[in-house]
Amino acid sequence: MKHPAFAVLNRYLGLLLMAVVTIGPFLWLLSTALKSGDENIFQYPPSLLPEDPTLDNFWRVIESQPFMLYLKNSVLVAILSVTANLIFASLAAYPLARMEFKGKNLIFIVLLSSMMIPFQLLMIPVYSIAISLGLQNSYLGLILPHACSAFGVFLMRQAFLGIPRALEEAAMVEGLNRLQIWWHILLPLVKPSLATLAVFSFIAVWGDFLWPLIILDDPGYYTLPLGVNRLANTFSMDWRLVAAGAIFSIVPILIVFIFSQKYFIEGAMKGSVKG
């Protein structure tokens, strides 16, 4: 029989190994961004700690590229896309969870099936629709593909299923209609799931590279992933600047996750146990 102390030690070693694997690439990226031009970033054996830490790489990135414009575009697109996804996904999930109508199960099965189709297969028809609607080089063209996700509908349906029907029936007795029940009764009770969906949506929109790449020609609408890619093309021999640009694009995701961590974990746990 294994001693309890060894079991605890193995558990902590496993957690430490997982932490190194997940955090290691970010620390390496940060180290590269902080290294001065005199330091060899390809030295062997490699060094994680910069010999002379500097923020010059970040200033050079800001001076060489309109990163503040890219940041503004990313923030605008992310806020509007996440807001639209929260509203439309919860609206679509409400009848699937709380109403009885013909074909409901079939619609839900089709919805789940659509989650298995990669975006690369839908890219050409979505692009054709966007071009026919005149959405090229526009914020609306960036936002619409993220305005309502199948995963969001699924997650909110699971959250609504966990609310007792007695609350909804009592609201109907008080004279509230379906839309008022959705807004005043159901949404306040599923805030953790809404926070979870907001985090997932934000990460998906913020890190989206493929769709902005094919829908945008005008650099004035570029988001941060396209800006970092443009930075890599401009300074292909200086990976310090590329790393500094990548840090710019990662920090907002970390801030959003830190402030929503409590609701995110709670909502994920609820979504995983509701049938």
Phi and psi in degrees as a GROMACS rama.xvg file:
@    title "Ramachandran Plot"
@    xaxis  label "Phi"
@    yaxis  label "Psi"
@TYPE xy
-74.9902  136.117  LYS-2
-66.5182  140.4  HIS-3
-57.084  -33.5455  PRO-4
-65.0623  -37.8755  ALA-5
-68.826  -35.7233  PHE-6
-63.0394  -43.0514  ALA-7
-65.4021  -42.0104  VAL-8
-62.5949  -43.5608  LEU-9
-63.1896  -37.183  ASN-10
-64.3271  -44.5367  ARG-11
-69.0968  -35.3545  TYR-12
-65.0444  -39.6379  LEU-13
-63.6065  -42.6409  GLY-14
-64.802  -39.4023  LEU-15
-64.298  -41.4482  LEU-16
-63.213  -42.088  LEU-17
-64.6747  -39.2578  MET-18
-63.9209  -41.2393  ALA-19
-64.5712  -40.9564  VAL-20
-66.0744  -39.502  VAL-21
-83.1405  -38.5918  THR-22
-89.2504  -23.7059  ILE-23
-51.8478  -51.0059  GLY-24
-59.8358  -36.964  PRO-25
-66.9739  -41.6782  PHE-26
-63.9772  -38.4964  LEU-27
-64.8449  -39.7984  TRP-28
-63.5354  -44.5223  LEU-29
-64.7474  -39.9837  LEU-30
-62.1912  -43.1719  SER-31
-63.5184  -38.8751  THR-32
-68.2135  -26.8258  ALA-33
-92.371  -4.2121  LEU-34
-82.4524  141.918  LYS-35
-77.6853  169.788  SER-36
-67.7091  -20.7098  GLY-37
-81.6617  -10.9698  ASP-38
-94.5614  135.914  GLU-39
-82.6684  111.743  ASN-40
-79.8123  -8.97937  ILE-41
-106.056  18.5569  PHE-42
-66.9929  154.977  GLN-43
-130.595  128.745  TYR-44
-69.6678  149.521  PRO-45
-67.7328  152.705  PRO-46
-120.693  126.349  SER-47
-80.5481  -35.3842  LEU-48
-86.6953  126.567  LEU-49
-66.0144  140.141  PRO-50
-70.3936  -38.2968  GLU-51
-136.351  82.2255  ASP-52
-57.2994  137.665  PRO-53
-146.235  152.288  THR-54
-102.041  9.23719  LEU-55
-60.1889  -34.4779  ASP-56
-61.9412  -38.138  ASN-57
-66.2977  -42.2293  PHE-58
-66.0146  -38.7921  TRP-59
-64.6644  -36.1664  ARG-60
-63.9508  -45.0532  VAL-61
-65.7185  -37.2815  ILE-62
-74.6765  -30.4716  GLU-63
-86.9464  -26.8189  SER-64
-132.75  149.266  GLN-65
-75.7004  65.6074  PRO-66
-67.462  -29.1544  PHE-67
-65.4062  -34.6807  MET-68
-67.7308  -43.8488  LEU-69
-61.2431  -39.9642  TYR-70
-64.5877  -41.676  LEU-71
-63.0938  -43.7566  LYS-72
-62.4932  -42.981  ASN-73
-64.1342  -43.3037  SER-74
-63.6248  -44.9881  VAL-75
-61.705  -48.6693  LEU-76
-65.3858  -39.7436  VAL-77
-67.0001  -44.7837  ALA-78
-63.4169  -47.5815  ILE-79
-68.1422  -38.4486  LEU-80
-67.268  -44.7552  SER-81
-64.6199  -43.8315  VAL-82
-60.1387  -45.4827  THR-83
-63.5323  -40.3522  ALA-84
-65.9505  -40.5391  ASN-85
-62.4868  -42.7157  LEU-86
-71.8352  -53.0244  ILE-87
-71.3656  -37.144  PHE-88
-66.6757  -41.795  ALA-89
-70.1938  -34.0842  SER-90
-64.4968  -41.7594  LEU-91
-71.9105  -30.1289  ALA-92
-76.4192  -27.3811  ALA-93
-58.1859  -54.7548  TYR-94
-64.5188  -31.791  PRO-95
-67.6999  -26.3309  LEU-96
-97.3773  -32.9063  ALA-97
-118.347  -8.09289  ARG-98
-115.996  155.747  MET-99
-112.355  120.541  GLU-100
-152.824  161.202  PHE-101
-67.9817  132.38  LYS-102
86.2874  8.59805  GLY-103
-62.8705  -45.229  LYS-104
-65.3013  -38.1027  ASN-105
-63.5724  -42.5263  LEU-106
-61.077  -40.7512  ILE-107
-67.5278  -38.2382  PHE-108
-65.3074  -43.0076  ILE-109
-61.8676  -38.8311  VAL-110
-61.7681  -47.1848  LEU-111
-63.3398  -38.7973  LEU-112
-63.9708  -36.1416  SER-113
-65.4936  -23.3638  SER-114
-69.188  -18.3108  MET-115
-89.4729  -5.42335  MET-116
-90.0743  119.353  ILE-117
-67.973  151.671  PRO-118
-62.2476  -28.1502  PHE-119
-59.6693  -31.2916  GLN-120
-75.3906  -25.9548  LEU-121
-95.7458  -5.34357  LEU-122
-60.8198  -45.4518  MET-123
-66.3704  -50.0149  ILE-124
-63.0272  -37.9189  PRO-125
-64.4587  -38.7594  VAL-126
-65.9076  -41.1783  TYR-127
-62.5353  -42.4378  SER-128
-63.2643  -43.8116  ILE-129
-62.9217  -40.8193  ALA-130
-66.9905  -41.5767  ILE-131
-65.4446  -27.0175  SER-132
-88.9028  0.022702  LEU-133
71.0047  34.8109  GLY-134
-96.2476  4.39416  LEU-135
-67.8086  141.603  GLN-136
53.9346  54.7608  ASN-137
-149.548  154.038  SER-138
-65.7827  -36.4443  TYR-139
-61.886  -36.7993  LEU-140
-64.4596  -31.0583  GLY-141
-77.6038  -30.8303  LEU-142
-85.4807  -42.0908  ILE-143
-55.1351  -43.8081  LEU-144
-62.483  -18.1214  PRO-145
-105.595  5.53529  HIS-146
-70.099  -25.471  ALA-147
-154.873  116.396  CYS-148
-106.246  149.704  SER-149
-64.1264  -37.6017  ALA-150
-62.805  -38.9432  PHE-151
-63.1146  -42.4901  GLY-152
-62.7039  -43.8606  VAL-153
-61.8173  -46.7028  PHE-154
-63.4726  -43.5922  LEU-155
-70.9928  -32.8486  MET-156
-61.3493  -44.6534  ARG-157
-61.7491  -37.0567  GLN-158
-68.4504  -43.0168  ALA-159
-65.2296  -32.6872  PHE-160
-63.3092  -23.8472  LEU-161
-83.0372  -3.21263  GLY-162
-92.1678  129.493  ILE-163
-58.4864  137.416  PRO-164
-67.4803  -20.932  ARG-165
-60.5541  -34.0647  ALA-166
-63.5278  -42.9258  LEU-167
-67.1907  -40.804  GLU-168
-65.8737  -38.5053  GLU-169
-65.0346  -37.2781  ALA-170
-66.5592  -37.1062  ALA-171
-65.2975  -38.868  MET-172
-62.1672  -33.5452  VAL-173
-76.6086  -6.96395  GLU-174
100.161  8.92862  GLY-175
-78.7347  141.085  LEU-176
-87.4889  179.169  ASN-177
-60.3937  -42.7357  ARG-178
-65.5611  -39.3383  LEU-179
-67.6562  -36.8748  GLN-180
-64.5164  -41.6349  ILE-181
-60.6127  -42.0491  TRP-182
-80.627  -46.7139  TRP-183
-90.5501  -25.566  HIS-184
-107.111  -52.9133  ILE-185
-78.506  -48.7445  LEU-186
-59.1679  -42.9486  LEU-187
-61.8111  -24.523  PRO-188
-86.5354  -9.57322  LEU-189
-118.662  31.6588  VAL-190
-58.3378  -41.7609  LYS-191
-58.9519  -40.1341  PRO-192
-68.9939  -36.7857  SER-193
-62.9028  -40.3773  LEU-194
-65.2751  -40.2337  ALA-195
-61.9345  -46.7957  THR-196
-63.097  -37.5084  LEU-197
-62.5331  -42.5452  ALA-198
-65.7495  -47.0627  VAL-199
-60.9765  -43.2299  PHE-200
-65.2201  -42.547  SER-201
-61.4302  -44.2971  PHE-202
-62.9312  -41.6145  ILE-203
-64.7857  -43.9977  ALA-204
-71.832  -44.0674  VAL-205
-63.525  -38.9612  TRP-206
-93.0752  3.33721  GLY-207
-66.7787  123.1  ASP-208
-113.141  -39.109  PHE-209
-66.8574  -48.8739  LEU-210
-65.6317  -47.4669  TRP-211
-59.3603  -32.3821  PRO-212
-64.6222  -37.2562  LEU-213
-91.1544  -18.8708  ILE-214
-97.8151  -13.795  ILE-215
-114.05  134.608  LEU-216
-115.752  -26.9637  ASP-217
-85.8023  117.565  ASP-218
-59.7605  -18.1283  PRO-219
-66.2494  -17.6717  GLY-220
-106.747  5.91416  TYR-221
-61.2611  142.317  TYR-222
-98.1289  175.827  THR-223
-59.3127  -42.6187  LEU-224
-57.8724  -39.3448  PRO-225
-69.9081  -34.439  LEU-226
-64.5814  -41.7325  GLY-227
-65.3656  -39.9948  VAL-228
-63.2944  -39.7836  ASN-229
-65.6639  -35.2116  ARG-230
-64.5502  -41.3192  LEU-231
-63.5918  -35.8693  ALA-232
-71.13  -35.2954  ASN-233
-74.7313  -41.6888  THR-234
-117.43  56.7977  PHE-235
-64.6219  -20.1221  SER-236
-97.107  -7.34674  MET-237
-118.745  93.3362  ASP-238
-74.465  -11.907  TRP-239
-64.4383  -41.8904  ARG-240
-71.2539  -37.6221  LEU-241
-63.1029  -41.3978  VAL-242
-64.9306  -39.7099  ALA-243
-63.3875  -40.4827  ALA-244
-64.5148  -38.9069  GLY-245
-65.6802  -35.6952  ALA-246
-62.1336  -40.6403  ILE-247
-56.0129  -39.6894  PHE-248
-80.6283  -20.662  SER-249
-88.5016  -36.0118  ILE-250
-55.2847  -45.5569  VAL-251
-58.5192  -35.6913  PRO-252
-64.103  -41.9855  ILE-253
-64.3012  -39.8367  LEU-254
-64.0003  -45.5293  ILE-255
-61.8726  -42.4356  VAL-256
-67.0638  -40.2145  PHE-257
-62.5001  -43.6904  ILE-258
-76.7892  -19.4637  PHE-259
-111.708  11.3756  SER-260
-59.4867  -42.2989  GLN-261
-60.8629  -51.0311  LYS-262
-69.3911  -34.561  TYR-263
-61.2677  -48.9519  PHE-264
-67.0996  -41.4353  ILE-265
-63.4873  -43.6171  GLU-266
-67.9975  -38.1146  GLY-267
-64.8601  -39.4289  ALA-268
-66.337  -41.0589  MET-269
-65.1819  -41.8419  LYS-270
-65.813  -23.902  GLY-271
-85.3022  -15.9421  SER-272
-109.515  -14.6675  VAL-273
-80.0937  134.752  LYS-274
